[in-house]
Amino acid sequence: MSTDTVRAAIVTGAARGIGAATAKRLAAEGFAVAVLDLDESACKTVVSDIEATGGSALAIGADVSDESSVASAVSRVADELGAPLVLVNNAGVIRDNLLFKMTANDWDTVMNVHLRGSFLMSRVAQKYMTEAKWGRIVNLSSTSALGNRGQANYSAAKAGLQGFTKTLALELGKFGITANAIAPGFIETEMTQATAERMGMPFEQFREAVVKGIAVGRSGRPEDIASAVAFLAGDGAGFISGQTLYVSGGPAV
Ligand SMILES: NC(=O)c1ccc[n+]([C@@H]2O[C@H](COP(=O)([O-])OP(=O)(O)OC[C@H]3O[C@@H](n4cnc5c(N)ncnc54)[C@H](O)[C@@H]3O)[C@@H](O)[C@H]2O)c1
């Protein structure tokens, strides 16, 4: 496709945290960005920030785990921003607990948002990408995919996303579409604040303890992940597909 066409991108879970930073970064790279989250009004600040810097963005309220909500959200993006050619499956929740205390509901919620959500979003978005013969899908996995105490549901979902990513790469590659996963380590967001709270620790203390195990000697910021997404979403990354990129300040263990 012509390189001067503005491409639309969808970032799910983009009202805050990693998703918000990613939406802003993709807008700075020239994409028109759909800022999608559960509550449309919660997306407005990110949209205004993007517009204030001359970018183009649209706030969309949708639940990624709901099939009809996903269908109408993506068709609204296509109508109002253009065919979505980049999809970042970033929406996420945690429902941490040790296995013996984990409820079936906590299991299902985490599977539904991460796995079912990424499946539903990708299935709808790929139609536009295959038509354009160009597309980028980036799924947010996690170092927790390697196993993490108290996260049986989340680590299973994040490992599942890596298999999902490889299969999308195989099925969609011939249409000029790449699919990759990014597996962040410890990133300072409301999600890691909630983890500290669950562990009964002030966030600062939790952060310091975690940073001791990070090779580069600092915690991650949402912008660290946004940079990796921007790279994988760009034209230069067209020969990278089916990979999981650990963005964790050191080798993932
Ligand atoms: N923060 C970290 O250290 C870290 C590490 C590894 C992976 N991740 C992953 O990165 C992604 C973003 O994490 P974050 O730290 O920014 O989290 P966050 O909790 O700050 O933000 C997640 C966003 O997803 C939205 N969301 C939740 N359920 C949704 C649904 N059903 N439909 C649409 N939106 C929904 C939330 O409303 C929220 O705005 C998640 O997939 C998370 O699992 C985060």
The ligand as an SDF file (V2000), in Angstrom:
LIG
                    3D

 44 48  0  0  0  0  0  0  0  0999 V2000
    2.1010   -3.5170   34.2780 N   0  0  0  0  0  0  0  0  0  0  0  0
    2.8700   -4.5600   34.1220 C   0  0  0  0  0  0  0  0  0  0  0  0
    3.8710   -4.7340   34.8430 O   0  0  0  0  0  0  0  0  0  0  0  0
    2.5810   -5.5860   33.0510 C   0  0  0  0  0  0  0  0  0  0  0  0
    3.5010   -6.6300   32.8940 C   0  0  0  0  0  0  0  0  0  0  0  0
    3.2690   -7.5930   31.9150 C   0  0  0  0  0  0  0  0  0  0  0  0
    2.1400   -7.5090   31.1060 C   0  0  0  0  0  0  0  0  0  0  0  0
    1.2610   -6.4870   31.2840 N   0  0  0  0  0  0  0  0  0  0  0  0
    0.0970   -6.4800   30.3960 C   0  0  0  0  0  0  0  0  0  0  0  0
    0.0380   -5.2400   29.7210 O   0  0  0  0  0  0  0  0  0  0  0  0
   -1.3290   -4.8900   29.4680 C   0  0  0  0  0  0  0  0  0  0  0  0
   -1.5990   -3.5060   30.0330 C   0  0  0  0  0  0  0  0  0  0  0  0
   -1.3260   -3.5160   31.4300 O   0  0  0  0  0  0  0  0  0  0  0  0
   -1.3570   -2.2200   32.3740 P   0  0  0  0  0  0  0  0  0  0  0  0
   -0.3400   -2.4520   33.4250 O   0  0  0  0  0  0  0  0  0  0  0  0
   -1.3230   -0.9860   31.5540 O   0  0  0  0  0  0  0  0  0  0  0  0
   -2.8010   -2.4250   33.0490 O   0  0  0  0  0  0  0  0  0  0  0  0
   -3.8950   -1.3980   33.5750 P   0  0  0  0  0  0  0  0  0  0  0  0
   -4.6980   -2.1540   34.5730 O   0  0  0  0  0  0  0  0  0  0  0  0
   -3.2750   -0.1110   34.0150 O   0  0  0  0  0  0  0  0  0  0  0  0
   -4.7610   -1.1050   32.2640 O   0  0  0  0  0  0  0  0  0  0  0  0
   -5.5220   -2.1060   31.6470 C   0  0  0  0  0  0  0  0  0  0  0  0
   -6.6490   -1.4550   30.8800 C   0  0  0  0  0  0  0  0  0  0  0  0
   -7.4270   -2.4980   30.2600 O   0  0  0  0  0  0  0  0  0  0  0  0
   -8.7960   -2.1430   30.3620 C   0  0  0  0  0  0  0  0  0  0  0  0
   -9.6700   -3.3220   30.2600 N   0  0  0  0  0  0  0  0  0  0  0  0
   -9.8280   -4.3080   31.1750 C   0  0  0  0  0  0  0  0  0  0  0  0
  -10.7510   -5.1860   30.7580 N   0  0  0  0  0  0  0  0  0  0  0  0
  -11.1920   -4.7560   29.5420 C   0  0  0  0  0  0  0  0  0  0  0  0
  -12.1480   -5.2470   28.6130 C   0  0  0  0  0  0  0  0  0  0  0  0
  -12.8570   -6.3530   28.8690 N   0  0  0  0  0  0  0  0  0  0  0  0
  -12.3340   -4.5560   27.4730 N   0  0  0  0  0  0  0  0  0  0  0  0
  -11.6450   -3.4130   27.2100 C   0  0  0  0  0  0  0  0  0  0  0  0
  -10.7160   -2.9090   28.0620 N   0  0  0  0  0  0  0  0  0  0  0  0
  -10.5020   -3.5610   29.2180 C   0  0  0  0  0  0  0  0  0  0  0  0
   -8.9000   -1.4790   31.7250 C   0  0  0  0  0  0  0  0  0  0  0  0
  -10.0930   -0.7060   31.8540 O   0  0  0  0  0  0  0  0  0  0  0  0
   -7.6130   -0.6560   31.7710 C   0  0  0  0  0  0  0  0  0  0  0  0
   -7.7930    0.6490   31.2710 O   0  0  0  0  0  0  0  0  0  0  0  0
   -2.1660   -5.9920   30.0990 C   0  0  0  0  0  0  0  0  0  0  0  0
   -2.4940   -6.9540   29.1330 O   0  0  0  0  0  0  0  0  0  0  0  0
   -1.2360   -6.5790   31.1280 C   0  0  0  0  0  0  0  0  0  0  0  0
   -1.5810   -7.9010   31.4420 O   0  0  0  0  0  0  0  0  0  0  0  0
    1.4410   -5.5320   32.2400 C   0  0  0  0  0  0  0  0  0  0  0  0
  1  2  1  0
  2  3  2  0
  2  4  1  0
  4  5  1  0
  4 44  2  0
  5  6  2  0
  6  7  1  0
  7  8  2  0
  8  9  1  0
  8 44  1  0
  9 10  1  0
  9 42  1  0
 10 11  1  0
 11 12  1  0
 11 40  1  0
 12 13  1  0
 13 14  1  0
 14 15  2  0
 14 16  1  0
 14 17  1  0
 17 18  1  0
 18 19  2  0
 18 20  1  0
 18 21  1  0
 21 22  1  0
 22 23  1  0
 23 24  1  0
 23 38  1  0
 24 25  1  0
 25 26  1  0
 25 36  1  0
 26 27  1  0
 26 35  1  0
 27 28  2  0
 28 29  1  0
 29 30  1  0
 29 35  2  0
 30 31  1  0
 30 32  2  0
 32 33  1  0
 33 34  2  0
 34 35  1  0
 36 37  1  0
 36 38  1  0
 38 39  1  0
 40 41  1  0
 40 42  1  0
 42 43  1  0
M  CHG  2   8   1  16  -1
M  END
$$$$
